[in-house]
Amino acid sequence: MQFAQKRDQPALSYPPKILKHVNTTRSISPDPLRRLQIDTAAPKNHPHVPAQFGFVPQKQLPARSITINYQLSTTKKTMLLLHLLQTLDTIAPTRHAESWDNVGLLVGDPAQSITKVLLTIDYTPQVAAEAQSQNIDLIIAYHPPIFDPLKRITAPSLIYDAIRRGIAIYAPHTALDVAPGGTNDMLADAIGISPTDRAPLKLIESKSAQHKLVVFVPADALDKLSQALFAAGAGRIGKYSACSFQTPGTGTFFGEPGTNPTIGQPGRLERAPEVKLETILPIDKIEPVIKALRQSHPYEEPAFDLVQLATAAEGLGMGRFGPLTQPTARPALFARIKQELNLTHLLIAGPTTGPVHRAAVCAGACGNHLDDAIAAKADVYLTGEIRHHDAIRAANQNLTVVCTLHSNSERAILTRLQARLTKEVPAIPFVLSQSDRDPFHMM
């Protein structure tokens, strides 16, 4: 709050808690600037005192007037975290992450409101302090700050502090590595691999995201049940909703003692005309859909099948390889990598001269993909880090290995992710951490 005194009065500085009376007049400026005229000797319960200035004097002060200019924060926009999670999963579907990884929402409530988001590679004490100073509601930390199972969450751990402050944490990690336009495509662009001729170094196995639900229901209850299932999240294929297939047939059942069948009587075999209703649902909708089924089905014990569906190969995978858009001398290529990733140093093993025609990249620690880079006949392999003996093995096969240090091979994706999120969700700001950096320094 800035105080601007009137020219004809001596300097005054009253703490806000002892101000008694506030008359407000709106500035004609287009920004949300307001001007307050404050009279410290005005009546205690003046009708013009806004609710947010609900204070009373602690002592009587001489009658003075001052002018206050202040900036209101009433224009702050919010959105539900749930909606932002849907956008994040569209950009980098968590189902594509490695099976050992821990991705997605790690801390927070999908129903909480979000006003500002911080992007970082690692969630460190410095980043946590930065988030607190900027009133951040959500931290997108590329590396999962919760990786191994936690047995307790206590102060002064960073996770405890985030929970206490109501700060949500989301980690995309290998889901973003695999995603088109993600971390590995960023590295491929940095080294100059042709966008039209590149491919993953290692394809991932497609993971099922859908289940098929088959339920049998009397014809007169079909509409009620199907509508309940659709409302709970079943029956969506792309931009089509309420998708199902319905087949008439005959159901049989024998009600044992103690049952109360909707049709027929206990103790005898019953035959009833029914409709076989088939639909699909995403994995994360199984619980609400089955709950809706049980609540809306007229039978005491409804019969249904839930079948996991196979997913067609999507051509996604870790790393990238392919020809450069044009052959490049190794020294020039090293300079390009440093410029694109904003680095001053690189670690290089193997040949340092000669032209490069094909390259492979993999963000992070990717020694396990060295054989894939060799099989791809790459001249250069760009990664974050690699083991000593793997570097020797690569050099012996005339493959140049370029290491940036682990997080330096990933950090540039944050700028792209920020731009994508800002475009998709313009209502709230996405900011890059200024304190996030690789733990190693080149001296």
BELGI-V451637 format. One record per residue. N is the residue number from 1. RES is the residue in one letter. PSI is psi in degrees with one decimal (none if undefined). Layout:
N;RES;PSI + N;RES;PSI
//
This chain:
1;M;128.7 + 2;Q;133.3 + 3;F;130.3 + 4;A;104.5 + 5;Q;155.9 + 6;K;149.5 + 7;R;-31.9 + 8;D;13.5 + 9;Q;148.2 + 10;P;162.1 + 11;A;135.2 + 12;L;146.2 + 13;S;98.8 + 14;Y;129.7 + 15;P;145.3 + 16;P;-31.6 + 17;K;-16.3 + 18;I;3.8 + 19;L;137.6 + 20;K;-30.1 + 21;H;128.8 + 22;V;115.8 + 23;N;126.1 + 24;T;139.0 + 25;T;132.8 + 26;R;132.6 + 27;S;149.1 + 28;I;-0.6 + 29;S;144.8 + 30;P;-21.2 + 31;D;165.7 + 32;P;45.6 + 33;L;136.6 + 34;R;151.5 + 35;R;128.2 + 36;L;131.3 + 37;Q;116.8 + 38;I;124.8 + 39;D;110.0 + 40;T;-9.2 + 41;A;12.3 + 42;A;166.6 + 43;P;152.8 + 44;K;-48.5 + 45;N;59.6 + 46;H;138.2 + 47;P;-17.3 + 48;H;1.7 + 49;V;116.4 + 50;P;155.8 + 51;A;-34.4 + 52;Q;-12.7 + 53;F;42.5 + 54;G;71.0 + 55;F;162.4 + 56;V;154.7 + 57;P;148.0 + 58;Q;-16.6 + 59;K;158.8 + 60;Q;134.1 + 61;L;156.5 + 62;P;150.5 + 63;A;115.1 + 64;R;156.5 + 65;S;136.4 + 66;I;161.0 + 67;T;132.3 + 68;I;130.2 + 69;N;129.9 + 70;Y;155.4 + 71;Q;121.2 + 72;L;150.1 + 73;S;21.4 + 74;T;-9.3 + 75;T;2.8 + 76;K;130.8 + 77;K;150.0 + 78;T;164.7 + 79;M;157.5 + 80;L;138.0 + 81;L;-36.4 + 82;L;-43.6 + 83;H;-36.1 + 84;L;-35.2 + 85;L;-37.3 + 86;Q;-39.4 + 87;T;-43.7 + 88;L;-38.7 + 89;D;-22.1 + 90;T;-40.1 + 91;I;-45.4 + 92;A;85.9 + 93;P;125.7 + 94;T;-21.1 + 95;R;-15.7 + 96;H;-3.5 + 97;A;158.5 + 98;E;149.4 + 99;S;-26.8 + 100;W;-9.6 + 101;D;162.7 + 102;N;91.7 + 103;V;168.6 + 104;G;-158.8 + 105;L;115.4 + 106;L;-30.2 + 107;V;135.2 + 108;G;176.1 + 109;D;120.3 + 110;P;-21.0 + 111;A;-2.0 + 112;Q;157.5 + 113;S;144.0 + 114;I;132.7 + 115;T;-22.5 + 116;K;140.6 + 117;V;136.9 + 118;L;132.7 + 119;L;133.2 + 120;T;162.0 + 121;I;-49.3 + 122;D;144.6 + 123;Y;93.9 + 124;T;169.8 + 125;P;-36.1 + 126;Q;-41.0 + 127;V;-38.2 + 128;A;-42.5 + 129;A;-38.7 + 130;E;-42.8 + 131;A;-40.5 + 132;Q;-41.6 + 133;S;-24.6 + 134;Q;7.6 + 135;N;48.3 + 136;I;139.6 + 137;D;-27.1 + 138;L;131.8 + 139;I;122.1 + 140;I;101.7 + 141;A;114.8 + 142;Y;-50.0 + 143;H;132.1 + 144;P;120.5 + 145;P;-16.5 + 146;I;111.7 + 147;F;-57.3 + 148;D;155.2 + 149;P;139.4 + 150;L;133.4 + 151;K;-22.3 + 152;R;151.7 + 153;I;103.8 + 154;T;162.3 + 155;A;145.8 + 156;P;36.1 + 157;S;152.1 + 158;L;-34.5 + 159;I;-42.8 + 160;Y;-44.9 + 161;D;-40.6 + 162;A;-43.2 + 163;I;-44.2 + 164;R;-36.2 + 165;R;-3.8 + 166;G;27.5 + 167;I;124.2 + 168;A;151.9 + 169;I;130.0 + 170;Y;136.7 + 171;A;119.8 + 172;P;-34.6 + 173;H;-118.3 + 174;T;-18.3 + 175;A;-37.2 + 176;L;-30.0 + 177;D;-42.0 + 178;V;-33.5 + 179;A;142.7 + 180;P;131.3 + 181;G;7.2 + 182;G;-154.2 + 183;T;-45.2 + 184;N;-32.9 + 185;D;-33.7 + 186;M;-44.3 + 187;L;-39.5 + 188;A;-38.9 + 189;D;-38.9 + 190;A;-35.8 + 191;I;-13.7 + 192;G;25.0 + 193;I;136.9 + 194;S;127.2 + 195;P;-28.0 + 196;T;-14.5 + 197;D;9.1 + 198;R;158.4 + 199;A;161.6 + 200;P;145.8 + 201;L;-39.0 + 202;K;116.5 + 203;L;143.9 + 204;I;155.6 + 205;E;133.5 + 206;S;136.9 + 207;K;137.0 + 208;S;135.9 + 209;A;-4.4 + 210;Q;151.3 + 211;H;151.3 + 212;K;130.5 + 213;L;127.3 + 214;V;123.1 + 215;V;149.1 + 216;F;128.2 + 217;V;146.4 + 218;P;147.0 + 219;A;-36.3 + 220;D;-10.1 + 221;A;3.5 + 222;L;-49.1 + 223;D;-44.3 + 224;K;-44.9 + 225;L;-47.1 + 226;S;-40.7 + 227;Q;-37.8 + 228;A;-40.9 + 229;L;-43.0 + 230;F;-40.3 + 231;A;-28.5 + 232;A;-7.0 + 233;G;2.1 + 234;A;163.7 + 235;G;19.2 + 236;R;127.5 + 237;I;106.8 + 238;G;-122.9 + 239;K;13.5 + 240;Y;138.1 + 241;S;171.5 + 242;A;37.6 + 243;C;130.4 + 244;S;169.7 + 245;F;134.7 + 246;Q;128.2 + 247;T;123.9 + 248;P;151.3 + 249;G;-166.2 + 250;T;129.0 + 251;G;148.1 + 252;T;150.1 + 253;F;154.8 + 254;F;113.2 + 255;G;117.0 + 256;E;167.4 + 257;P;136.1 + 258;G;-6.3 + 259;T;164.0 + 260;N;73.9 + 261;P;144.8 + 262;T;-36.6 + 263;I;134.3 + 264;G;-160.9 + 265;Q;154.6 + 266;P;152.3 + 267;G;6.5 + 268;R;153.8 + 269;L;125.6 + 270;E;146.9 + 271;R;129.9 + 272;A;135.6 + 273;P;129.3 + 274;E;168.1 + 275;V;130.9 + 276;K;113.0 + 277;L;121.2 + 278;E;135.6 + 279;T;176.6 + 280;I;161.2 + 281;L;146.8 + 282;P;156.8 + 283;I;-39.9 + 284;D;-1.8 + 285;K;6.0 + 286;I;-49.6 + 287;E;-52.3 + 288;P;-32.8 + 289;V;-44.4 + 290;I;-34.8 + 291;K;-44.6 + 292;A;-36.6 + 293;L;-49.8 + 294;R;-34.3 + 295;Q;-29.1 + 296;S;-16.1 + 297;H;137.1 + 298;P;-17.7 + 299;Y;150.2 + 300;E;-40.9 + 301;E;85.7 + 302;P;139.4 + 303;A;131.7 + 304;F;156.8 + 305;D;141.5 + 306;L;111.6 + 307;V;126.3 + 308;Q;132.6 + 309;L;140.3 + 310;A;151.1 + 311;T;135.2 + 312;A;148.9 + 313;A;133.7 + 314;E;-2.0 + 315;G;24.7 + 316;L;155.7 + 317;G;179.3 + 318;M;147.6 + 319;G;175.7 + 320;R;151.4 + 321;F;161.6 + 322;G;177.6 + 323;P;149.1 + 324;L;156.0 + 325;T;-27.9 + 326;Q;143.5 + 327;P;139.8 + 328;T;137.6 + 329;A;145.7 + 330;R;-48.0 + 331;P;-40.3 + 332;A;-35.8 + 333;L;-39.3 + 334;F;-41.3 + 335;A;-39.5 + 336;R;-43.7 + 337;I;-44.9 + 338;K;-40.1 + 339;Q;-45.0 + 340;E;-34.1 + 341;L;3.6 + 342;N;51.4 + 343;L;156.6 + 344;T;-19.7 + 345;H;152.3 + 346;L;152.1 + 347;L;125.7 + 348;I;129.2 + 349;A;141.6 + 350;G;-166.0 + 351;P;140.4 + 352;T;1.3 + 353;T;166.9 + 354;G;160.3 + 355;P;153.3 + 356;V;124.3 + 357;H;-38.5 + 358;R;147.7 + 359;A;159.5 + 360;A;149.1 + 361;V;153.9 + 362;C;123.0 + 363;A;142.4 + 364;G;-142.3 + 365;A;107.7 + 366;C;36.1 + 367;G;-27.5 + 368;N;-11.0 + 369;H;11.7 + 370;L;-42.9 + 371;D;-33.4 + 372;D;-38.0 + 373;A;-38.6 + 374;I;-43.6 + 375;A;-29.6 + 376;A;0.4 + 377;K;40.2 + 378;A;145.4 + 379;D;-29.4 + 380;V;140.0 + 381;Y;111.8 + 382;L;124.5 + 383;T;-179.6 + 384;G;-50.5 + 385;E;157.2 + 386;I;152.2 + 387;R;155.1 + 388;H;-51.9 + 389;H;-27.2 + 390;D;-37.4 + 391;A;-40.9 + 392;I;-44.0 + 393;R;-41.3 + 394;A;-44.8 + 395;A;-36.9 + 396;N;-20.4 + 397;Q;17.6 + 398;N;22.6 + 399;L;123.3 + 400;T;124.9 + 401;V;126.1 + 402;V;117.7 + 403;C;134.5 + 404;T;-8.0 + 405;L;149.0 + 406;H;-66.7 + 407;S;-17.8 + 408;N;-20.6 + 409;S;-5.2 + 410;E;-26.3 + 411;R;-33.2 + 412;A;-18.7 + 413;I;-22.0 + 414;L;-37.2 + 415;T;-41.2 + 416;R;-41.7 + 417;L;-39.2 + 418;Q;-46.2 + 419;A;-41.7 + 420;R;-45.0 + 421;L;-38.2 + 422;T;-37.5 + 423;K;-42.6 + 424;E;-33.4 + 425;V;76.0 + 426;P;-7.4 + 427;A;-26.8 + 428;I;153.5 + 429;P;143.7 + 430;F;121.1 + 431;V;149.3 + 432;L;138.5 + 433;S;138.2 + 434;Q;-9.1 + 435;S;-4.6 + 436;D;128.1 + 437;R;161.9 + 438;D;141.2 + 439;P;-17.9 + 440;F;147.4 + 441;H;141.2 + 442;M;121.2 + 443;M;none
//
